Each structure stands twice: as structure tokens, then as C-alpha cells.
Amino acid sequence: FRGRLCPDGVLASAVRRVQRVSRREALSNQRGASSSDRVKLVLAFHPHGSLVRRVLFRRLSILQSGPDTRSVFQHCPLVACRRDGGLKDVLVHSCLRPSVQGHFGTV
């Protein structure tokens, strides 16, 4: 990290935090909100997708307080982006006609 020009104060504080954790605690399996407990919100990739995520996390209390959505949104949803289809997919995955054997234009 020193080769990456990380400040010495940051390294020293990180070492102090790590030394406070016992080996047993570091190796224990801590049970938090696993990804299987969370609702998955899959969005098509868009440059402004982070705004949707920010609004969702900011207003999560509304979803958690509603009687119909309380049981669904117990934890923050897992937001994932999928690649949107485009012209490239249409062109790359097009079907070509089979080539016909023979000579064309000869007598």
C-alpha cells in the first residue's frame, strides 16, 4: 500500500482496527442479511440508474412501514443491472441463408 502512496496515518489506523479483532471473531460466520433474504431489483443498465438506487434507499422506510410491503422489504433490496439489448445483438445473432453450391452466371 505504501507503493500506491497510501498515507501512513491511514495505514496505521487500519492496522490498529485489524489488531482489535480476535482470530476467533475474524473466522466466525457472522449471520447478516444474506442475499437470499433480500428482494432482487433488476434494472436495465442506464447511466442514471444510480439515481433510482439512491431514491429507493432514501425512501425505504415508506416501503417498510406499509402494511402490504412490510413483509417483502424487511431488508434493503439487492439492486442489480442487466445489459440492455441493442442493435449489436440483432446484427451479431442474425440468421444467414445457407450457401448454395454451384456456379452462377456461367453457360
Summary of the structure (lengths in Angstrom):
residues: 107
radius of gyration: 26.8
end to end distance: 76.3
largest distance: 89.9
contacts: 158
relative contact order: 0.12
helix: 37%
strand: 9%
